[in-house]
Each structure stands twice: as C-alpha cells, then as structure tokens.
Amino acid sequence: MADSLPASESIDVSYVADLARLRLSPEEIATFQKQLGDVLGYVAQLKEVDVSHISLLGDADLKNRLRADEVRPSLSVEAALANAPKQENNLFVVPKIIE
Amino acid sequence: MDLTSLTIPELRKKLQSGELRSREIVDQLATRIGAVDPKLKAYLHLDADKARAAADAANPALPLGGVPIAIKDVINVQGDPCTCASKILQGYTAPYDATVITKLREAGAVLMGRTNMDEFAMGSSTENSSWGSTRNPWDLDRIPGGSSGGSAAAVGGHEAFAALGTDTGGSIRQPAALCSCVGLKPTYGRVSRYGMVAFASSLDQIGTFTKTVEEAALLLEIIAGYDPRDNTSIDRPVPKYTASFGQGVKGLKLGVPKEYFIEGIDPEVEKAVRAAIDEYKKQGAEIVEVSLPHTQYAVAVYYIIATAECSANLARFDGVRYGKRAQNPKDILDLYGRTRAEGFGAEVKRRIILGTYVLSSGYYDAYYNRAQKVRHMIAEDFRLAFEKCDALLTPTSPTPAFKLGERTQDPLQMYLADIFTIAVNLAGICGVSIPCGFTSNKLPIGLQIIGPKWGEETMLRVAHAYEQATPWHKEKPPL
C-alpha cells in the first residue's frame, strides 16, 4: 500500500510546534518532519474522494443540550488545588505574565 | 483451587453461596499478579491492601459484589494515580471518581489495579507508555496491542477477571484480539465518559475486557446509561443484554464486507475468520456479501480528526493546574513550552503537531472539513449495509501480534494496525472482538462483530452463539 502514496507534503514542524506551545529539539523537528510528511502523503488520498454533495450542516441527529445554570456540588477548593504544581492563597501560581 | 481462571458468574456463585470470600479472590489474584506481572508488565499501580479492605466490605448480593476489576490508567478513580502512562501526569492523584467507577462501586466491584496503556491512549502496541511496554501473554517478545494493552494482557494472562478500557480507533478490540479475550466497544453515547481523560472526544468510548461474551454483557449493563455530566451520553434504556443469548443466529443475516478481506491480511487470520463465517452458516445464519466502499479512507480520516481533537484536548496540560511543571520557567511561554516538551512522549507530540497543523489557518478546509465529509460517507456506508444485515463479520486486526520494536520507527505502519477497527469509531457504532483461533505458532486471532448504533443486543447474541460452539476462549496462555 505504501508504494502508491503521493509524494510527501511539507509541514513546517517548527512553526506548528510553536503554535502548539511545544518546544522541540532540532532532532525531534527533523524526525517529525520526515514522519509527518509520510503521514500527510498517505492522508492526501482523501483528495480523490468527491465530497461535493456532502453537507455537514443540518444533521437531524444533532441538537443542543441545554441545562439550567444552577450551583451543584463540585470539587472543594482544596481538592481542586491538590494537584497544582504551585499554589498560594487558594490560587494557582504562574510566572509573571504582564510587566 | 485456581480461582483466577474462573469467570465472573462462576465467582459470584461461590461468593453468594458463602463457599468463597472476596478477600480470598483478591489474595489469589495478587499472588498471580506477583508471579506473572514481572513478565507481562500489565499493571502500573496496584494497592492490594486497599482492594482487600474493599473486598471485606463488599456485599455479595450486588451484581458485582466482591469481584475485582482492573481499570485502564486513563479513568479517574478517586485517591488512585491516573497518569495516562504519561510523564506529564506523574504524581497526579485523581480527586474524584469517573461515572463508570461510581457505577462499578455501586454494583459492589472491588477496584483492583491500574493498567498500562499507550500514552494518552495514542498507539496500537502499548510501546508508547512512558513506564515501559506491556508484553503479550501468548508470546513475551510480542506486543499486546494497544492502546489498552495493559487491560488486554491482564485479562488474557488471567491476572484480572475483567478490565475497563477505552476505544478511540480500536484500542479495546485490537488488543483483545491479540491477547485472546473479548473486547467490547459500545455505541458512541452508550457509556458516560465523565472522568475519562479525553483523547478524541467525537470518537472515544469506554468499554470492557472479559474472558467471555456473557461477562461483557453483564458489565455493559452496569456501566451503560445516561449521565447528565456527559452531554454526549444518550438517554436510552439499557436492555438486559443476555436476555436473547441462546436464541442462536438462525434467521439472522450476517454481512461480510468485501473491503475487509484485502491484500496484506495475514493468511492465517483470513483462514480463521473465514472458518468463523462458515460456523455461522452452519448454525443457520444467512451470510450476505456487503460493500463498505469508503473503507480504504478510514485510517486517513481518522488521523486528521483524532489528531485535531487531541491537539485541543491536550492543551489543558500546561503545567498550571495539575501534573508536571518544568523547573525555573523564565516566563509563561517558557513554562508551557518546556513543560509540554518534557512531559509528553514522541507519539503524543507527533499527534499534537499534526492536529494543530490540520486545524491551522489555510489548511482547515483541505484537511479537517474534507475529513469530516468523508467520515459522513463512511457512516453512510454502514447505514446502508445494515439495511441488508443484522451484524457484520470481519477480522479485528489484519495480523496477529507483531514483535516489540517492529513498527516504532514507522508511525504510518503502526497506524495501519487499526485498519479494520477505526471505521466503527468514525461511524459511532458498536463492535466486539472475540477469540476465533490461533496461528500455527499459537498467536491469538480475533473475529470482529460490528453492530449498528444501539445494536449491542444482537451483536452480543451473535458473539455468544459463536463462542458457545468453539473452544478458543477456554485456552490459557503458557505463562
């Protein structure tokens, strides 16, 4: 199956990793570039499918599920903070964001 | 007496008659785990004393009273670790119970052990676990399948009576096939996912690993049902799935999709599945050939939709509220970037990048929207096929278990391991894998039975009919 794949498509791994807030090493970028190129090449077969008659709107099965906005029992502050890497005064602590 | 090979109904009988106490079961299971798990590495975490305490408190009159159940490490059990086999959740303690766990507790189950998995359920071999690979109980040099490989190896290796897993593209059915157990993926919306760590929210579903079809039915009756805390769960009555067992398959139409018998399928797998189809014919089912013409696109569609959804779901792992945080961040972007770089393994990073890419400006229509449309066509294929038959019969996996390391450097080859299971998730329907034989070197082969939405009753009846006529599920691996 792999032989008939279209040529690799390009993906700017370094740029996309930045969007995803993932700091990659140069080695990882090079490896992923090649591997994801193969995957995108494989995925490119979807181009041959005629999807012009398909509409994703108006699926009869789908409707919104709403609920009353009421206070219900939930995690205590203590439990919610129990796994925090850093906390103080019932708050999560992060590095300074605004100068 | 070796209790670990008993089924849940057999255990319950002994518990209810007073012949056996739950604590003895837990003790024997702990001994078996102690002997076997150093080889299989199915468990990540086991607190036998906690299980013993729960066993002593269990009420044998309840449907699972005193029966130990293992849980995949992706489902929150209050007070237990829940790492999703990821370094980013090292040290995390679940602050609440998932709805399936609440239901198991209410049914009297003894929660015993967290099972290994591919990191965040991304993988087909359990080699993507940050805590080391699980081994196949039938051949320790081979993978157990994935992503729920720990649950499959534990049940297949008789170091768990049953286990919960999750199935996003085959993560229950494929490892069940490779470890010779029964793996059930219910219809999307049948089981609440509240408290399960999300991978791909339009595909994920919780399901079961058991030795027999009857046990799968019993467990599904307990974990299924509407949950206001999961808006994708559906408010529909839960049938008594075992009620139609024993009615056989006479009068049923079973479809064989020609696209599932492709070049590249292992000849021994094809032979075993063809023999299973013949068995159904012998039992009086009508076998009809059907076509699912968009089958070949399922893997491609899946790796766009699943990665897109995972890139959004895994954004929550940012080092702020729980889990790991990189040391001495110089600012918030440094904190995010390094926390995620240090916390996630290679496959998770690959999928986040692919998912971010297919959703990014300029590519969204070409990839994501197109994939959604083809997904719609795949679902339509099934809908039309089920107008001609009651259930479908296919292989679960194109090959038996492969060797550790064989596919780790080639993600695309790894992805193709799920070629027969992925479409079921895309269509939101149900599927079950049951043992249907062994290769000449004694590796398990699985038969997949696929049902339409909410078709679990007939699907399990079909599975049960085959199981009753064949010996495969009774075989125990030489551990």
Interface residues (C-beta under 8 A of the other chain):
Chain A: M1 A2 I11 V13 V16 A17 L19 A20 R21 L22 R23 L24 S25 E28 T31 F32 Q35 L36 D38 V39 L40 Y42 V43 Q45 L46 K47 V49 V51 I54 L56 R65 R67 L75 A79 A80 A82 N83 A84 P85 K86 F92 V94 P95 K96 I97
Chain B: G91 Y92 T93 P95 Y96 P228 N231 G264 H294 Q296 Y297 V299 A300 V301 Y303 I304 S311 A315 D318 G319 V320 R321 Y322 G323 K324 R325 P329 K330 D331 I332 L333 D334 L335 Y336 G337 R338 R340 A341 F344 A346 K349 R350 I352 I353 L354 T356 Y357 S360 Y367 N369 R370 A371 Q372 K373 V374 H376 M377 D410 P411 L412 Q413 Y415 L416
